[in-house]
Amino acid sequence: LVATTREWWRDSGGFDREMRGWGGENVDQSLRTWLCGGDIVRAKTSRVAHMWRVPEDPRTQSHYRVVRGSNDNNARVAAAWFDDFAVKYKDGVLSRQPIDVSEILRRKSSLQCKPFAYFLHRFRRVYVDGGVLPKEAFFLKSVEAGTCLRRQGSTFVHTGCEAATVFHLANQDRRKGKGGKCCSGIRQWNTLDCFDRLDPSGPLPYWCDVTGQNLNQQYKLDAEGFIKHGSGFCVSAGEGGKLAKTGC
């Protein structure tokens, strides 16, 4: 939930009128505020509850009109605010399917909003220290099998290197203290997913915890080239293209 002044709401343009359904408006409002001269602070004593709609209880029914239609709300956010970084959104879909955000761009100009790079720098503790903006990316190749790691659905496998997935180091390293710098995990490049729980068939992909608190995501590449998990086990190339959890 957001509380704001009427003046700022009007000056900043309020909600994007072309969004449909829910989702994306929170990101849009955040970037409008941070880039166009505002601040966002927490009301630490506030209490927020979510009410589920129960058919047999009329008190829970909605009292607003739903605007029908279909739009990619997050794509509108990227087109409006990401600047040169817009090519990162869904592998460059915006360059193939441009979106009309001219009204927001005019508002940005009138408010003299800062570029998206300012936002990344201001929150560099997340984006840089959390490994979201890596200095380098790499493939993971088994020397013994001659194959490379590749994302396949909800798992990772090892196959020919022509279709290899790109990875990079990620997530803050809590061993360096609270808010420690990168890195304590391995992230799939250009996605939100990191190596997570290490199963007998290898690591599962799951949303990265950039703060480094998720112990399942503790992976490192040691000096000998092993992919070592925090549990003390390693990731190896198994049979039939599958990965394996093995001793190091």
C-alpha positions in Angstrom: 0.0 0.0 0.0 1.2 3.5 -0.8 0.3 6.8 0.9 1.3 10.0 -1.1 0.3 13.6 -1.4 -2.3 14.7 -3.9 0.2 17.2 -5.4 2.8 14.5 -6.1 0.2 12.1 -7.4 -0.9 14.7 -10.0 2.6 15.9 -10.8 4.0 12.4 -11.4 1.1 11.3 -13.5 -0.5 8.8 -11.2 -1.1 5.3 -12.5 -0.2 4.3 -16.1 -3.7 4.4 -17.7 -2.7 1.7 -20.2 -2.0 -1.0 -17.7 -4.5 -3.8 -17.3 -5.2 -6.1 -14.4 -2.8 -6.1 -11.5 1.0 -6.2 -11.4 3.6 -3.8 -12.6 2.1 -0.7 -11.1 4.2 -1.0 -8.0 7.4 -1.0 -10.0 6.2 1.9 -12.1 5.4 4.0 -9.1 8.7 3.1 -7.4 10.7 4.2 -10.4 8.6 7.4 -11.0 9.3 8.4 -7.4 13.0 7.6 -7.2 13.9 8.9 -10.6 11.8 12.0 -10.6 12.6 13.7 -7.3 10.8 11.8 -4.6 11.7 9.4 -1.8 10.0 6.2 -0.5 10.0 5.6 3.3 8.5 2.8 5.4 5.8 3.3 7.9 7.4 0.9 10.4 4.4 0.8 12.7 1.9 0.1 10.0 -0.1 -3.1 9.8 -1.4 -4.4 6.4 -3.8 -7.3 5.9 -4.9 -9.1 2.7 -8.6 -9.9 2.4 -9.5 -12.9 0.3 -12.8 -12.8 -1.6 -15.2 -15.4 -0.2 -18.4 -15.9 -2.3 -20.6 -16.5 0.7 -19.5 -13.3 2.5 -20.7 -10.1 0.7 -18.3 -8.0 2.8 -15.3 -9.4 0.8 -16.7 -8.6 -2.7 -15.0 -6.0 -4.8 -16.7 -2.6 -5.2 -14.9 -1.4 -8.3 -15.2 -2.0 -12.0 -12.6 -4.2 -13.6 -11.1 -2.8 -16.8 -10.8 -5.7 -19.2 -8.0 -6.2 -21.7 -4.6 -7.7 -21.9 -1.3 -5.9 -21.6 2.2 -6.8 -20.4 2.3 -4.3 -17.6 6.0 -5.0 -16.8 6.9 -4.5 -20.4 5.4 -1.0 -20.2 7.5 -0.3 -17.2 10.7 -1.4 -19.0 9.8 0.6 -22.1 9.1 3.7 -20.1 11.9 3.7 -17.5 14.8 1.3 -18.3 16.4 3.5 -21.0 19.4 1.6 -22.5 18.7 -1.4 -20.2 15.3 -2.0 -21.9 17.0 -4.6 -24.2 17.5 -6.8 -21.1 13.7 -7.2 -20.7 12.7 -10.7 -21.8 15.7 -11.1 -24.2 15.0 -7.9 -26.1 11.3 -8.4 -26.8 10.8 -4.6 -26.7 13.0 -4.1 -29.8 10.8 -6.5 -31.7 7.5 -5.3 -30.3 7.7 -1.6 -29.5 5.2 -0.3 -26.9 3.8 3.2 -27.0 4.8 4.9 -23.7 5.0 8.4 -25.2 2.8 9.9 -22.5 5.1 8.7 -19.8 8.2 9.9 -21.7 6.7 13.4 -22.0 6.1 13.3 -18.2 9.7 12.2 -17.6 10.9 15.1 -19.7 8.7 17.7 -17.9 9.8 16.5 -14.5 13.5 16.2 -15.6 13.7 12.7 -14.3 17.1 11.0 -13.8 18.2 8.1 -16.0 17.7 4.5 -14.9 21.5 4.2 -14.3 21.0 6.6 -11.4 18.6 4.1 -9.8 21.1 1.2 -10.2 23.8 3.3 -8.7 21.7 4.5 -5.8 20.9 0.9 -4.9 24.3 -0.5 -5.9 24.3 -2.5 -2.6 21.6 -4.7 -4.3 22.6 -4.6 -7.9 26.4 -4.6 -7.6 27.0 -6.2 -4.3 24.2 -8.7 -4.9 25.8 -9.7 -8.3 22.8 -8.6 -10.4 25.2 -6.6 -12.6 28.2 -9.0 -13.0 31.6 -8.1 -14.2 31.9 -11.3 -16.2 29.8 -14.3 -17.2 30.9 -17.8 -18.2 30.0 -21.3 -19.2 30.3 -24.3 -16.9 32.1 -27.2 -18.6 32.9 -30.7 -17.4 36.5 -31.4 -18.2 36.0 -35.1 -17.9 32.8 -35.4 -20.0 33.5 -32.5 -22.4 30.0 -31.3 -21.9 28.5 -28.0 -20.7 25.7 -27.1 -18.3 22.4 -26.1 -19.9 19.0 -25.1 -18.4 16.3 -27.5 -19.4 12.9 -26.6 -18.0 13.0 -26.8 -14.3 16.4 -28.6 -14.1 20.0 -28.3 -15.3 21.6 -30.9 -17.6 24.9 -31.3 -19.3 25.0 -31.5 -23.1 27.0 -30.3 -26.1 28.5 -26.9 -25.5 26.9 -25.3 -28.6 23.7 -24.8 -26.5 25.3 -24.1 -23.2 23.7 -21.7 -20.7 25.6 -18.7 -19.5 26.1 -18.2 -15.7 27.8 -15.7 -13.4 28.6 -15.4 -9.7 25.9 -13.7 -7.6 24.4 -12.9 -4.2 26.0 -11.2 -1.3 28.4 -13.1 0.8 27.2 -13.0 4.4 30.6 -14.3 5.6 31.9 -10.9 4.8 29.5 -9.4 7.3 26.0 -8.0 7.1 25.5 -6.6 3.6 28.7 -8.3 2.4 29.8 -7.9 -1.2 29.3 -10.5 -3.9 29.5 -13.4 -4.2 28.1 -16.6 -2.6 26.1 -18.2 -5.4 25.8 -19.0 -9.1 23.1 -17.3 -11.2 21.8 -18.0 -14.6 22.6 -15.0 -16.7 19.7 -12.7 -17.8 17.2 -14.5 -15.4 16.0 -14.3 -11.8 17.2 -17.8 -11.1 20.2 -19.2 -9.1 21.4 -22.7 -8.2 19.3 -23.6 -5.2 18.8 -26.8 -3.3 21.3 -29.5 -4.3 19.4 -32.7 -5.1 20.9 -36.1 -6.1 20.2 -35.0 -9.7 21.9 -31.6 -9.3 20.9 -28.1 -8.3 17.4 -26.8 -8.8 16.8 -23.4 -10.2 15.0 -20.9 -7.9 14.7 -17.1 -7.5 17.9 -15.7 -6.4 18.2 -14.3 -2.8 20.6 -11.4 -3.5 21.0 -10.9 0.3 22.8 -14.2 0.5 20.7 -15.6 3.4 19.3 -18.6 1.5 21.7 -21.4 2.6 20.4 -23.6 -0.3 22.0 -21.1 -2.7 25.5 -21.2 -1.2 27.8 -22.3 -4.1 31.3 -21.5 -5.1 33.8 -22.3 -7.8 36.9 -23.4 -6.0 40.5 -23.0 -7.2 40.5 -26.5 -8.7 37.3 -25.9 -10.7 34.8 -27.8 -8.6 31.3 -26.4 -8.1 31.0 -26.8 -4.3 27.8 -26.4 -2.4 27.6 -25.2 1.2 26.7 -28.7 2.4 30.1 -29.9 1.4 29.0 -31.8 -1.7 29.9 -31.0 -5.3 28.0 -30.8 -8.6 29.3 -33.4 -11.1 28.3 -34.7 -14.6 26.2 -37.8 -14.1 24.9 -40.4 -16.5 22.5 -39.8 -19.3 23.0 -36.0 -19.4 21.9 -35.6 -15.9 23.9 -33.8 -13.1 24.8 -35.5 -9.9 25.4 -34.6 -6.3 28.7 -36.2 -5.3 31.5 -35.9 -2.8 34.2 -33.4 -3.7 
